[in-house]
């Protein structure tokens, strides 16, 4: 019984230590964006990214859309502005006629669940940031 209580106490201390470490971490959008690209090198921008097998997570920072493919690869798209709703949880809707998102494609943000359009933007070049 003492072993279980001791283990529970250590686990609780670990949670407190972890929470304290996270409290010191800057949670601003600028800091979150910086953490996504830290340790990665910007490569030559590309016109399109393939979305067929891509399970990228999407986030936004100002007028940038960030597609996180993996811990080692992030694509940053500088839009024309208007898709900032992604940062507050809006869905990004694109009309793709192929399996790729490309520069010049129009995207629309939609507030879910009501399905109300909240903005739109044109996609720019996709700059890959890759960890070496």
N, C-alpha and C positions, 0 to 999 in steps of 0.2 A: 504494500500500500504506500509506504514512504517513497518508493521508487517512482510511482506514478505521480505523486504530489510533487516530488523534486523535478521530474521531467516537465510537468505542467508549469511549474514556476520558471524553469529555464526557458521554456517556449514563450511564456509571457514576457520575460525580460528581452528575449530576442525580438518580439514584436514591438516592444517599446523602443528598443535601440533602432530598429528599422524605421519606425515612424519618426523618430527624432532625426535620423539621417535624411529622410525625405522632406522633413519640414524645412531643412536648410537649403533644399534644392529650389531654384527659381522656377516657378510654374507659369511665367508669362509666355505669351505666344512667340515672342522673339527668342526666348531661351529654348522653347520646344523645337523651333525651327533650327536653331543652331545645333542642338543635340542630334537632330536627324542627319545633318551634313558633316558634323565633326568627324575627323579622321578619314574623310573621303576626299578624293580628288575630282574636281570638275573635269569632264572630258568634252570633246567637241559636240556641240548640240546636234540633235537629229530631228528630222521633220516629223517622224511618226514612231509610235511604239505599238507593238503587237499586244492585243488584249485577249487573244484566243485562249492561251494557257496561263495568263497572268492573273494571279490572285492578289494583286497589289492593294494595300490599304490606302485610302485617300484622306488627305487632310489639306488644310489651307492656311496660308499666312499672308495677310494683306491681299495683294492681287496675284499671288503665286498658288498654284495647285501642286501638291507634293504627292507623288505616287511612290510609296515605299514597297518595292518588290521583295526585298530581303534585308537582312542586317548589313549586307555588303553592297546593295544597289538601291539608289533612290533617284527618281527622275523629278526634276523641278521644272514646272511649266509657268512661264511668265505670261499671264493672260492680259487681255485688254482691260481687265477690271470688270466688276459686276457679279462675280461668282463668290464673293466673300461669305455668302450664306452657308457655304460648306463648313466654315469654321464653327458655326453655331449648331450644326447638325442637319442642315438641309441636304437633300439628296441632289446629286449631280446627274442630269439627264443629257445624254448625247444621242445623236442619230448616226449610227455607223452603217455604212453600206459595204464595208469590208470588215476585216477582223482587226483593224488598226484605228487608233486615234491619231489624228494628224494636225499639223499646224494649219490654222484657218478654219477648223471645225468649230461649229457653234455649240456651246453648252448652255444649259439652262439649270438654274437651281430651283428646287421645289420643296416647300415646307410640307413635311409629312406628319400626320396622316391626312390633313385636309386636301392635299394636292394643289396648294396655291402656289403659283409661280412667284419667286422672290427676286429673280435677277437672271442675267445672261451675260455671256462673254465669248470672245473668240479665243481659241487656244493659240499659243505661240510655239516656239521651238521647245523641244524637250531636252534639257541639259542633264545628262547622266552624272551622278556623283557616285563613284565606286571606291570601295575600300581596297587597299592593296594588301 
